Amino acid sequence: MKRRCRDDCVTTICIEGKADEPFGRTVAEELRKARQRRETSFPERLDWLTCSLLGMSAFKDDAHLVLSDGISGLSYQLLAAIAGTLLEAGIQEATAAVFVVHEFRTKATSDTKLQANADALNSFLRLFQSVNGGLDDDVQLQLGEMIGPISIIERPVSGAVKMPCQIPLFIGKIRTDRLV
């Protein structure tokens, strides 16, 4: 969604809708699945993502065979969603980017799984903020809250596309309860 405000600023808003399913597979699981295909550029894309967003290689080796310990357990979906939000904001020439997790809670969802998702999101955000100059190393994003702005540190990363670093990023979480 592209939103224009009075002062001619543009905000790009991306929303990740969730019930109690996890934030996709881990980076290690995605890599394992990608390697089952004959031809894949997933290892290179993954390395571009982690270098651009986190300032660290996804791999311990130049051949992209051994994942770095700090990367393997991360949710690939969160990496891709944050990158997608910033890239879309760049395309839209936005002055701000917002990524929101919209959680749906019903009688059919599990509060334990919702908490596991909250823990995964907070763990990701702690790493993400710490490597991008954030001051709060104990991020606990609560429902109805937003953190930011987070400015991605510009890093020399090779690739056809450059991660927009000049766009302030805000990350939030909301919940819709449908327990009736």
Backbone as CSV, one residue per row, in Angstrom:
resi,resn,N_x,N_y,N_z,CA_x,CA_y,CA_z,C_x,C_y,C_z
1,MET,0.847,-1.157,0.000,0.000,0.000,0.000,0.899,1.228,0.000
2,LYS,0.518,2.198,-0.786,1.255,3.458,-0.864,0.342,4.547,-0.313
3,ARG,0.860,5.293,0.634,0.060,6.334,1.286,0.777,7.671,1.169
4,ARG,0.103,8.685,0.628,0.686,10.019,0.483,0.090,10.934,1.548
5,CYS,0.949,11.660,2.258,0.472,12.593,3.283,0.581,14.032,2.772
6,ARG,0.174,14.963,3.591,0.080,16.374,3.184,1.388,16.965,2.679
7,ASP,2.480,16.657,3.289,3.758,17.272,2.925,4.458,16.542,1.791
8,ASP,3.679,15.822,1.008,4.188,15.084,-0.135,5.131,13.949,0.258
9,CYS,5.021,13.463,1.472,5.796,12.287,1.862,4.990,11.042,1.475
10,VAL,5.686,9.956,1.265,5.050,8.700,0.876,5.476,7.631,1.864
11,THR,4.512,6.878,2.364,4.801,5.771,3.265,4.344,4.477,2.611
12,THR,5.223,3.505,2.552,4.877,2.177,2.062,4.593,1.305,3.268
13,ILE,3.433,0.648,3.250,3.025,-0.210,4.355,2.847,-1.627,3.835
14,CYS,3.541,-2.568,4.437,3.415,-3.983,4.092,2.918,-4.724,5.319
15,ILE,1.972,-5.628,5.110,1.336,-6.340,6.219,1.511,-7.839,6.032
16,GLU,1.953,-8.489,7.091,2.075,-9.950,7.138,0.948,-10.470,8.008
17,GLY,-0.049,-11.108,7.400,-1.164,-11.673,8.150,-0.806,-13.043,8.696
18,LYS,-1.137,-13.285,9.959,-0.788,-14.538,10.638,-1.932,-14.995,11.520
19,ALA,-2.140,-16.282,11.577,-2.958,-16.866,12.644,-1.917,-17.403,13.633
20,ASP,-1.848,-18.710,13.774,-0.820,-19.227,14.682,0.235,-20.061,13.960
21,GLU,0.239,-19.973,12.623,1.291,-20.667,11.884,2.607,-19.920,12.082
22,PRO,3.721,-20.632,12.041,5.015,-19.973,12.270,5.381,-19.052,11.109
23,PHE,6.446,-18.288,11.298,6.952,-17.405,10.250,7.737,-18.219,9.228
24,GLY,7.138,-19.223,8.686,7.788,-20.036,7.666,8.910,-20.880,8.236
25,ARG,9.664,-21.430,7.325,10.786,-22.287,7.719,11.998,-21.450,8.112
26,THR,12.895,-22.085,8.807,14.148,-21.419,9.144,14.992,-21.294,7.877
27,VAL,16.011,-20.479,7.957,16.936,-20.319,6.842,17.540,-21.675,6.482
28,ALA,17.920,-22.456,7.475,18.515,-23.778,7.214,17.539,-24.679,6.466
29,GLU,16.281,-24.665,6.858,15.272,-25.503,6.187,15.021,-25.023,4.757
30,GLU,14.962,-23.708,4.557,14.767,-23.165,3.204,15.940,-23.524,2.295
31,LEU,17.140,-23.441,2.841,18.326,-23.787,2.052,18.306,-25.267,1.681
32,ARG,17.968,-26.111,2.638,17.892,-27.554,2.377,16.879,-27.834,1.264
33,LYS,15.724,-27.200,1.331,14.688,-27.391,0.307,15.153,-26.866,-1.047
34,ALA,15.797,-25.707,-1.059,16.271,-25.116,-2.316,17.311,-26.009,-2.984
35,ARG,18.142,-26.642,-2.201,19.206,-27.487,-2.763,18.664,-28.780,-3.373
36,GLN,17.408,-29.080,-3.137,16.784,-30.255,-3.758,16.415,-29.984,-5.216
37,ARG,16.369,-28.713,-5.594,16.094,-28.346,-6.986,17.383,-28.435,-7.788
38,ARG,17.245,-28.737,-9.057,18.432,-28.861,-9.910,19.249,-27.589,-9.952
39,GLU,18.594,-26.511,-10.291,19.290,-25.234,-10.378,18.617,-24.265,-9.419
40,THR,19.409,-23.618,-8.608,18.862,-22.627,-7.688,19.882,-21.532,-7.435
41,SER,19.384,-20.336,-7.334,20.248,-19.220,-6.954,19.935,-18.801,-5.516
42,PHE,19.220,-19.673,-4.798,18.828,-19.355,-3.426,20.031,-19.043,-2.535
43,PRO,21.116,-19.815,-2.560,22.252,-19.479,-1.676,22.784,-18.065,-1.919
44,GLU,22.862,-17.643,-3.169,23.348,-16.298,-3.471,22.339,-15.244,-2.995
45,ARG,21.037,-15.493,-3.224,19.995,-14.565,-2.768,19.997,-14.447,-1.256
46,LEU,20.130,-15.581,-0.590,20.164,-15.598,0.871,21.351,-14.792,1.387
47,ASP,22.505,-14.995,0.777,23.693,-14.266,1.211,23.527,-12.770,0.971
48,TRP,22.909,-12.397,-0.152,22.643,-10.983,-0.430,21.718,-10.405,0.639
49,LEU,20.678,-11.152,0.993,19.729,-10.698,2.024,20.419,-10.469,3.361
50,THR,21.175,-11.455,3.818,21.789,-11.340,5.141,22.888,-10.279,5.161
51,CYS,23.649,-10.180,4.084,24.682,-9.132,4.025,24.040,-7.751,3.985
52,SER,22.968,-7.600,3.213,22.303,-6.303,3.083,21.600,-5.881,4.362
53,LEU,20.859,-6.793,4.972,20.054,-6.445,6.145,20.806,-6.562,7.463
54,LEU,21.704,-7.533,7.552,22.344,-7.832,8.832,23.848,-7.565,8.843
55,GLY,24.412,-7.324,7.680,25.850,-7.053,7.621,26.699,-8.283,7.868
56,MET,26.125,-9.461,7.647,26.897,-10.689,7.840,26.538,-11.705,6.774
57,SER,27.524,-12.454,6.377,27.296,-13.494,5.383,26.443,-14.602,5.981
58,ALA,25.628,-15.192,5.154,24.814,-16.332,5.585,25.679,-17.583,5.734
59,PHE,26.873,-17.541,5.148,27.706,-18.742,5.076,29.072,-18.549,5.720
60,LYS,29.595,-19.647,6.215,30.941,-19.641,6.796,32.010,-19.759,5.724
61,ASP,31.623,-20.178,4.520,32.588,-20.436,3.461,32.171,-19.732,2.175
62,ASP,33.133,-19.522,1.277,32.871,-18.830,0.009,32.073,-19.683,-0.971
63,ALA,32.056,-20.987,-0.789,31.324,-21.871,-1.690,29.837,-21.969,-1.333
64,HIS,29.434,-21.259,-0.283,28.029,-21.256,0.176,27.529,-22.656,0.529
65,LEU,28.370,-23.393,1.252,27.991,-24.748,1.652,27.613,-24.848,3.126
66,VAL,28.274,-24.067,3.983,28.061,-24.177,5.425,27.461,-22.879,5.958
67,LEU,26.246,-22.989,6.516,25.562,-21.812,7.053,26.241,-21.296,8.314
68,SER,26.205,-19.981,8.488,26.681,-19.370,9.725,25.711,-19.721,10.849
69,ASP,26.248,-19.920,12.035,25.423,-20.314,13.171,24.333,-19.286,13.493
70,GLY,24.662,-18.018,13.434,23.701,-16.975,13.787,22.590,-16.791,12.773
71,ILE,22.741,-17.362,11.601,21.767,-17.187,10.518,20.856,-18.405,10.369
72,SER,21.363,-19.585,10.605,20.638,-20.817,10.277,19.258,-20.930,10.925
73,GLY,19.090,-20.454,12.144,17.818,-20.601,12.836,16.847,-19.460,12.633
74,LEU,17.255,-18.418,11.889,16.360,-17.285,11.654,15.209,-17.679,10.741
75,SER,14.109,-16.993,10.890,12.967,-17.200,10.007,13.257,-16.545,8.658
76,TYR,13.241,-17.351,7.611,13.485,-16.808,6.283,12.369,-15.841,5.887
77,GLN,11.147,-16.143,6.305,10.013,-15.295,5.959,10.183,-13.874,6.501
78,LEU,10.709,-13.735,7.697,10.935,-12.400,8.254,12.021,-11.655,7.478
79,LEU,13.094,-12.331,7.134,14.146,-11.707,6.323,13.565,-11.203,5.002
80,ALA,12.828,-12.081,4.320,12.266,-11.740,3.017,11.224,-10.628,3.135
81,ALA,10.409,-10.652,4.182,9.359,-9.643,4.346,9.941,-8.261,4.628
82,ILE,10.959,-8.203,5.472,11.597,-6.921,5.775,12.278,-6.378,4.515
83,ALA,12.993,-7.243,3.807,13.646,-6.814,2.565,12.601,-6.359,1.549
84,GLY,11.531,-7.123,1.414,10.478,-6.763,0.470,9.849,-5.424,0.793
85,THR,9.658,-5.146,2.070,9.092,-3.863,2.494,10.015,-2.719,2.084
86,LEU,11.300,-2.862,2.358,12.253,-1.804,2.005,12.413,-1.652,0.493
87,LEU,12.443,-2.767,-0.218,12.584,-2.691,-1.670,11.364,-2.033,-2.312
88,GLU,10.167,-2.384,-1.833,8.954,-1.749,-2.356,8.937,-0.264,-2.023
89,ALA,9.367,0.084,-0.834,9.446,1.496,-0.459,10.398,2.240,-1.395
90,GLY,11.496,1.600,-1.766,12.427,2.210,-2.711,11.793,2.410,-4.077
91,ILE,11.076,1.408,-4.554,10.395,1.508,-5.848,9.364,2.644,-5.824
92,GLN,8.651,2.764,-4.707,7.607,3.786,-4.581,8.172,5.169,-4.223
93,GLU,9.490,5.248,-4.103,10.159,6.484,-3.688,9.569,7.006,-2.377
94,ALA,9.366,6.087,-1.452,8.770,6.412,-0.159,9.772,7.102,0.752
95,THR,9.230,7.867,1.680,10.060,8.529,2.677,10.053,7.752,3.989
96,ALA,9.203,6.717,4.062,9.161,5.836,5.236,8.588,4.489,4.807
97,ALA,8.966,3.455,5.565,8.464,2.108,5.309,7.946,1.533,6.624
98,VAL,6.820,0.825,6.535,6.219,0.215,7.717,5.936,-1.250,7.414
99,PHE,6.408,-2.116,8.290,6.106,-3.549,8.214,5.297,-3.899,9.452
100,VAL,4.112,-4.459,9.248,3.223,-4.789,10.354,2.868,-6.272,10.309
101,VAL,2.995,-6.922,11.457,2.489,-8.281,11.613,1.074,-8.144,12.171
102,HIS,0.095,-8.614,11.398,-1.299,-8.584,11.837,-1.684,-10.011,12.218
103,GLU,-1.838,-10.193,13.501,-2.099,-11.521,14.069,-3.603,-11.694,14.295
104,PHE,-4.120,-12.858,13.917,-5.523,-13.180,14.132,-5.615,-14.277,15.185
105,ARG,-6.385,-14.022,16.219,-6.565,-14.982,17.318,-8.018,-15.413,17.331
106,THR,-8.230,-16.730,17.258,-9.574,-17.284,17.247,-9.654,-18.442,18.230
107,LYS,-10.823,-19.046,18.318,-10.962,-20.239,19.160,-10.129,-21.401,18.623
108,ALA,-9.810,-21.351,17.338,-9.054,-22.438,16.716,-7.537,-22.244,16.803
109,THR,-7.076,-21.062,17.211,-5.631,-20.843,17.305,-5.130,-21.220,18.692
110,SER,-3.852,-21.467,18.761,-3.204,-21.854,20.014,-2.406,-20.681,20.575
111,ASP,-2.700,-20.300,21.809,-1.948,-19.210,22.449,-0.472,-19.566,22.591
112,THR,-0.173,-20.840,22.743,1.220,-21.283,22.842,1.953,-21.012,21.529
113,LYS,1.291,-21.291,20.409,1.900,-21.027,19.100,2.014,-19.526,18.844
114,LEU,1.012,-18.759,19.274,1.084,-17.308,19.125,2.269,-16.751,19.909
115,GLN,2.507,-17.288,21.100,3.643,-16.850,21.910,4.966,-17.251,21.263
116,ALA,5.008,-18.437,20.664,6.226,-18.873,19.956,6.527,-17.921,18.800
117,ASN,5.486,-17.472,18.093,5.681,-16.502,17.013,6.183,-15.176,17.556
118,ALA,5.620,-14.730,18.682,6.070,-13.480,19.305,7.542,-13.586,19.691
119,ASP,7.925,-14.722,20.253,9.320,-14.935,20.636,10.242,-14.921,19.416
120,ALA,9.811,-15.572,18.325,10.615,-15.609,17.093,10.771,-14.205,16.514
121,LEU,9.684,-13.440,16.506,9.738,-12.068,15.990,10.663,-11.212,16.851
122,ASN,10.531,-11.295,18.157,11.379,-10.495,19.049,12.842,-10.883,18.938
123,SER,13.119,-12.158,18.797,14.501,-12.615,18.636,15.101,-12.046,17.349
124,PHE,14.328,-12.111,16.270,14.778,-11.548,14.998,15.023,-10.049,15.139
125,LEU,14.080,-9.350,15.771,14.188,-7.894,15.906,15.389,-7.479,16.755
126,ARG,15.717,-8.264,17.779,16.899,-7.953,18.596,18.158,-7.993,17.740
127,LEU,18.295,-9.031,16.939,19.459,-9.140,16.055,19.430,-8.017,15.017
128,PHE,18.295,-7.836,14.375,18.151,-6.840,13.317,18.496,-5.441,13.812
129,GLN,17.977,-5.085,14.970,18.267,-3.760,15.521,19.725,-3.636,15.950
130,SER,20.270,-4.667,16.565,21.639,-4.570,17.083,22.663,-4.383,15.970
131,VAL,22.455,-5.006,14.821,23.423,-4.888,13.727,23.193,-3.638,12.889
132,ASN,22.112,-2.919,13.172,21.816,-1.686,12.445,21.833,-0.463,13.361
133,GLY,22.624,-0.549,14.415,22.849,0.599,15.281,21.729,0.912,16.248
134,GLY,20.836,-0.058,16.480,19.746,0.164,17.431,20.257,0.240,18.857
135,LEU,19.571,0.996,19.663,20.005,1.192,21.044,19.432,0.165,22.004
136,ASP,18.266,-0.388,21.694,17.588,-1.299,22.608,17.907,-2.740,22.227
137,ASP,18.738,-3.404,23.024,19.103,-4.785,22.705,18.149,-5.786,23.342
138,ASP,17.099,-5.312,24.008,16.107,-6.211,24.595,14.720,-5.882,24.041
139,VAL,14.595,-5.943,22.726,13.340,-5.618,22.059,12.268,-6.622,22.465
140,GLN,11.154,-6.098,22.906,9.980,-6.906,23.227,8.778,-6.204,22.586
141,LEU,8.584,-6.405,21.289,7.493,-5.764,20.573,6.167,-6.316,21.091
142,GLN,5.355,-5.428,21.629,4.056,-5.811,22.185,2.960,-5.505,21.175
143,LEU,1.809,-6.132,21.387,0.659,-5.864,20.536,0.311,-4.384,20.579
144,GLY,0.034,-3.822,19.430,-0.332,-2.420,19.347,0.842,-1.469,19.379
145,GLU,2.049,-1.990,19.400,3.245,-1.147,19.435,3.964,-1.157,18.092
146,MET,4.828,-0.175,17.934,5.672,-0.086,16.757,7.052,0.376,17.217
147,ILE,8.078,-0.223,16.650,9.439,0.237,16.940,9.993,0.927,15.707
148,GLY,10.917,1.828,15.938,11.539,2.512,14.830,11.690,3.980,15.142
149,PRO,12.266,4.697,14.265,12.732,4.221,12.968,14.040,3.432,13.087
150,ILE,14.135,2.421,12.261,15.366,1.649,12.127,15.937,2.024,10.763
151,SER,17.161,2.446,10.749,17.828,2.777,9.494,18.844,1.692,9.194
152,ILE,18.676,1.059,8.064,19.601,0.006,7.660,20.949,0.651,7.367
153,ILE,21.987,0.089,7.929,23.336,0.584,7.666,23.707,0.229,6.226
154,GLU,24.214,1.221,5.514,24.617,0.964,4.130,25.877,0.116,4.134
155,ARG,25.810,-0.972,3.402,26.922,-1.920,3.360,27.298,-2.201,1.909
156,PRO,28.579,-2.394,1.642,28.974,-2.728,0.269,28.622,-4.186,-0.023
157,VAL,27.525,-4.384,-0.719,27.051,-5.729,-1.044,26.894,-5.818,-2.552
158,SER,27.489,-6.842,-3.144,27.357,-6.995,-4.590,26.002,-7.602,-4.918
159,GLY,25.495,-7.231,-6.058,24.212,-7.734,-6.520,23.568,-6.732,-7.454
160,ALA,22.569,-7.199,-8.182,21.905,-6.351,-9.169,21.072,-5.260,-8.503
161,VAL,20.609,-5.528,-7.288,19.740,-4.590,-6.586,20.428,-4.151,-5.301
162,LYS,20.260,-2.883,-4.968,20.831,-2.346,-3.742,19.700,-2.136,-2.732
163,MET,19.914,-2.575,-1.498,18.915,-2.380,-0.453,18.815,-0.892,-0.131
164,PRO,17.602,-0.318,-0.173,17.455,1.097,0.175,17.784,1.316,1.662
165,CYS,18.803,2.103,1.917,19.248,2.326,3.294,18.791,3.670,3.851
166,GLN,18.350,4.549,2.993,17.980,5.889,3.430,16.532,5.976,3.908
167,ILE,15.782,4.894,3.803,14.359,4.912,4.159,14.177,4.415,5.593
168,PRO,13.647,5.247,6.488,13.403,4.797,7.861,12.337,3.699,7.877
169,LEU,12.610,2.651,8.633,11.722,1.495,8.723,11.103,1.424,10.116
170,PHE,9.810,1.203,10.149,9.078,1.000,11.399,8.486,-0.400,11.350
171,ILE,8.509,-1.091,12.492,7.973,-2.454,12.562,6.980,-2.506,13.707
172,GLY,5.780,-3.032,13.409,4.739,-3.070,14.422,3.998,-4.388,14.428
173,LYS,3.149,-4.524,15.432,2.362,-5.748,15.565,0.985,-5.396,16.120
174,ILE,-0.046,-5.952,15.493,-1.416,-5.769,15.968,-2.100,-7.132,16.011
175,ARG,-3.213,-7.181,16.702,-3.966,-8.438,16.809,-5.456,-8.148,16.635
176,THR,-6.117,-9.036,15.938,-7.573,-9.044,15.869,-8.034,-10.298,16.602
177,ASP,-8.794,-10.096,17.659,-9.352,-11.227,18.416,-10.725,-11.570,17.856
178,ARG,-10.904,-12.820,17.505,-12.184,-13.346,17.035,-12.499,-14.598,17.854
179,LEU,-12.664,-14.364,19.153,-12.887,-15.490,20.062,-14.367,-15.830,20.257
180,VAL,-15.225,-15.146,19.554,-16.673,-15.367,19.703,-17.118,-16.568,18.907
